[in-house]
Amino acid sequence: MPPTITRDYAMRSGDHLSQKFWGIFIRKERWGLSWRGWLLVTSAGLAAACFVFLSVHSFLAVTDRLNTKVLVVEGAIQRYAVRAGAEEFKNGSYERIFTTGGPENGYGGYINDYYTSASVAADSLKKFGIRDDLVQMVPSRVFARERTYSSAVALRDWFREHNLPIHSFNVLTQDCHARRTQLLYKEAFGKNVTIGIIAVSNPDYDPKDWWRYSDGVREVIGESIAYIYAKFFFYPSGSLEKKTFANHRKQAVWDHGRATRGRSREPQYLIRHRPACDVEETVTS
């Protein structure tokens, strides 16, 4: 009669045969994809990639306009977008328009408020037909990597210092920068202020065929990476907010001293670049 091999013995023998080098390596049975499975997974992946590829521009260049009385124009945008900001203000029910932005590139940091993108945008809006008393620049004096967030913090602090009860406003920016701008402004202002966003399309390429233009590829890829960083890896720096607030307080003291001394003692470059008027009337929205 042949010997009977029990199940327990077979399992122990199989365990012994599936081990090598004193149990350091072990062989186990596993499930794997067949060619049909790989075909299905590959097809699903290609379909998802195609969907993302075709919809990424519209996702980044989002427009979510609010019915509000305050319009904010980002200063670090191209001239075509600033012109669109002037048209947006004229055609809407806005009462005030603010420009934001930090020190311009090429100066190595903050010099004064008139060497900021906020000042440049404010001057451009006036040239496009917006009355001087309706335009208020709110420059950021922090020259850092977190420029959009720094501009949002500077605007928030300016509203607080001037006791403006702003509950909602629209931010106008260019093209694919819109999604990230709205995200960072919401981060700076919190849940008590509703942030609308307006994206101005780049006239140099067709948004539907952005991949056919070098400008489109550069903007979409760059802003996609920047948005992922802002969404998942960006955390507001406490030192940044303290530095922004300190700079604003220091500038407020300097402005007060300048006003009490009289304009005749101001440096000539400030007299040349001084805005037409500084309006501080209360705006509700």
For each residue, the residues with C-beta under 8 A, 3 or more apart:
1:
2:
3:
4:
5: 9 10
6: 9 10
7: 10 11
8: 11 12
9: 5 6 12 13
10: 5 6 7 13 14
11: 7 8 14 15
12: 8 9 15 16
13: 9 10 16 17
14: 10 11 17 18
15: 11 12 18 19
16: 12 13 19
17: 13 14
18: 14 15 26 27 28
19: 15 16 22 23 25 26 27
20: 24 25 26 27
21: 24 25
22: 19
23: 19 26
24: 20 21
25: 19 20 21
26: 18 19 20 23
27: 18 19 20
28: 18
29:
30:
31:
32:
33: 37 38 41
34: 37 38
35: 38 39
36: 39 40
37: 33 34 40 41
38: 33 34 35 41 42
39: 35 36 42 43
40: 36 37 43 44
41: 33 37 38 44 45
42: 38 39 45 46
43: 39 40 46 47
44: 40 41 47 48
45: 41 42 48 49
46: 42 43 49 50
47: 43 44 50 51
48: 44 45 51 52
49: 45 46 52 53
50: 46 47 53 54
51: 47 48 54 55
52: 48 49 55 56
53: 49 50 56 211
54: 50 51
55: 51 52 58 59
56: 52 53 59 60 220 224
57: 60 61 176 207 210 216 220
58: 55 61 62 207
59: 55 56 62 179
60: 56 57 175 176 177 178 179 180 220 223 224 227
61: 57 58 175 176 178 179 199 201 207
62: 58 59 178 179 182 197 199
63: 178 197 198 199
64: 182 196 197
65: 170 196 197 198
66: 168 169 170 194 196
67: 93
68: 71 94 168 169 170 194 196 285
69: 93 94 95 96 283 284 285
70: 94 95 96 97 98 166 168 169 170 283 285
71: 68 85 88 89 92 94 96 97 98 169 170 172
72: 97 98 99 100 155 169 170 171 172
73: 77 81 82 85 97 98 99 100 121 125 171 172 173
74: 77 81 99 100 101 117 121 148 151 171 172 173 174 177 181
75: 99 100 101 116 117 118 119 120 121 122 137 139 151
76: 101 102 117 147
77: 73 74 81 82 121 173 174 177 200
78: 81 82 174 202
79: 82 83 124
80: 83 84 174 200 202 203
81: 73 74 77 78 84 85 172 173 174 175 200
82: 73 77 78 79 85 86 121 124 125 128
83: 79 80 86 87 124 128
84: 80 81 87 88 172 200
85: 71 73 81 82 88 89 97 121 125 172 200
86: 82 83 89 90 125 128 129 130
87: 83 84 90 91 128
88: 71 84 85 91 92 94 170 172 198
89: 71 85 86 92 94 97 125 130 134
90: 86 87 129 130
91: 87 88
92: 71 88 89
93: 67 69
94: 68 69 70 71 88 89 97
95: 69 70 134 283 285
96: 69 70 71 134 136 279 283
97: 70 71 72 73 85 89 94 125 130 134 135 136
98: 70 71 72 73 135 136 137 138 155 169
99: 72 73 74 75 117 118 119 121 122 125 135 136 137 138
100: 72 73 74 75 118 138 139 140 151 152 154 155
101: 74 75 76 116 117 118 120 121 139 140 147 151
102: 76 110 116 117 118 139 140 141 142 143 144 147 150 151 154
103: 107 109 110 111 115 116 117 140 141 143
104: 107 115 116 117 120
105:
106:
107: 103 104 111 115
108: 143
109: 103 143
110: 102 103 115 116 141 142 143 247
111: 103 107 115
112: 115 270
113: 116 118 119 137 139 141 251
114: 119 269 270 273 274
115: 103 104 107 110 111 112 119
116: 75 101 102 103 104 110 113 119 120 137 139 140 141
117: 74 75 76 99 101 102 103 104 120 121 139
118: 75 99 100 101 102 113 121 122 137 138 139 140 151
119: 75 99 113 114 115 116 122 123 137 139 273 275
120: 75 101 104 116 117 123 124
121: 73 74 75 77 82 85 99 101 117 118 124 125 137
122: 75 99 118 119 125 126 135 136 137 275
123: 119 120 126 127
124: 79 82 83 120 121 127 128
125: 73 82 85 86 89 97 99 121 122 128 130 135
126: 122 123 129 130 131 132 135 276
127: 123 124
128: 82 83 86 87 124 125
129: 86 90 126
130: 86 89 90 97 125 126 134 135
131: 126 134 135
132: 126 135 275 276 277
133: 276 277 279
134: 89 95 96 97 130 131 279
135: 97 98 99 122 125 126 130 131 132 275
136: 96 97 98 99 122 278 279
137: 75 98 99 113 116 118 119 121 122 275
138: 98 99 100 118 154 155 158
139: 75 100 101 102 113 116 117 118 119 154
140: 100 101 102 103 116 118 147 150 151 153 154 244
141: 102 103 110 113 116 154 244 247 248 251
142: 102 110 150 154 240 243 244 247
143: 102 103 108 109 110
144: 102 147 150 240
145:
146: 149 150 234 237 240
147: 76 101 102 140 144 150 151
148: 74 151 152 177 180 181 184 185
149: 146 152 153 184 187 188 234 236 240
150: 102 140 142 144 146 147 153 154 240 244
151: 74 75 100 101 102 118 140 147 148 154 155
152: 100 148 149 155 156 184 185 187 188 189
153: 140 149 150 156 157 188 240 241 244
154: 100 102 138 139 140 141 142 150 151 157 158 244 248
155: 72 98 100 138 151 152 158 159 188
156: 152 153 159 160 188 189
157: 153 154 160 161 244 245 248
158: 138 154 155 161 162 248
159: 155 156 162 164 166
160: 156 157 163
161: 157 158 248 252
162: 158 159 280
163: 160 282
164: 159 282 283
165: 282 284
166: 70 159 169 193 283 285
167: 192 193 194 284 285
168: 66 68 70 193 194 195 196 285
169: 66 68 70 71 72 98 166 193 195 196 285
170: 65 66 68 70 71 72 88 195 196 197 198
171: 72 73 74 181 182 185 195 196 197 198
172: 71 72 73 74 81 84 85 88 198 200
173: 73 74 77 81 177 178 181 197 198 199 200
174: 74 77 78 80 81 177 178 199 200 202
175: 60 61 81 178 199 200 201 202 207 219
176: 57 60 61 179 199 219 220 222 223 224
177: 60 74 77 148 173 174 180 181 199 223
178: 60 61 62 63 173 174 175 181 182 197 198 199
179: 59 60 61 62 176 182 183 197 223 227
180: 60 148 177 183 184 223 226 227 230
181: 74 148 171 173 177 178 184 185 197
182: 62 64 171 178 179 185 186 195 196 197
183: 179 180 186 187 227 230 231
184: 148 149 152 180 181 187 188 230 234
185: 148 152 171 181 182 188 189 195
186: 182 183 189 190 195
187: 149 152 183 184 234 236
188: 149 152 153 155 156 184 185 236
189: 152 156 185 186 192 193 195
190: 186 193
191:
192: 167 189
193: 166 167 168 169 189 190
194: 66 68 167 168
195: 168 169 170 171 182 185 186 189
196: 64 65 66 68 168 169 170 171 182
197: 62 63 64 65 170 171 173 178 179 181 182
198: 63 65 88 170 171 172 173 178
199: 61 62 63 173 174 175 176 177 178
200: 77 80 81 84 85 172 173 174 175
201: 61 175 207
202: 78 80 174 175 205 207 215 216 219
203: 80
204: 213 215
205: 202 209 210 212 213 215 216
206: 209 210 212 213 216
207: 57 58 61 175 201 202 210 216
208:
209: 205 206 212 213 216
210: 57 205 206 207 213 216 217 219 220
211: 53 216 217 220
212: 205 206 209 216
213: 204 205 206 209 210 216 217
214: 217 218
215: 202 204 205 218 219
216: 57 202 205 206 207 209 210 211 212 213 219 220
217: 210 211 213 214 220 221
218: 214 215 221 222
219: 175 176 202 210 215 216 222 223
220: 56 57 60 176 210 211 216 217 223 224
221: 217 218 224 225
222: 176 218 219 225 226
223: 60 176 177 179 180 219 220 226 227
224: 56 60 176 220 221 227 228
225: 221 222 228 229
226: 180 222 223 229 230
227: 60 179 180 183 223 224 230 231
228: 224 225 231 232 233
229: 225 226 232 233 234
230: 180 183 184 226 227 233 234
231: 183 227 228 234
232: 228 229
233: 228 229 230
234: 146 149 184 187 229 230 231
235:
236: 149 187 188 240 241
237: 146 240 241
238: 241 242
239: 242 243
240: 142 144 146 149 150 153 236 237 243 244
241: 153 236 237 238 244 245
242: 238 239 245 246
243: 142 239 240 246 247
244: 140 141 142 150 153 154 157 240 241 247 248
245: 157 241 242 248 249
246: 242 243 249 250
247: 110 141 142 243 244 250 251
248: 141 154 157 158 161 244 245 251 252
249: 245 246 252 253
250: 246 247 253 254
251: 113 141 247 248 254 255
252: 161 248 249 255 256
253: 249 250 256 257
254: 250 251 257 258
255: 251 252 258 259
256: 252 253 259 260
257: 253 254 260 261
258: 254 255 261 263 266
259: 255 256
260: 256 257
261: 257 258 265
262: 265
263: 258 266 271
264:
265: 261 262
266: 258 263 270 271 274
267: 270 271
268: 271 272
269: 114 272 273
270: 112 114 266 267 273 274
271: 263 266 267 268 274
272: 268 269
273: 114 119 269 270
274: 114 266 270 271
275: 119 122 132 135 137 278
276: 126 132 133
277: 132 133
278: 136 275
279: 96 133 134 136
280: 162
281:
282: 163 164 165
283: 69 70 95 96 164 166
284: 69 165 167
285: 68 69 70 95 166 167 168 169
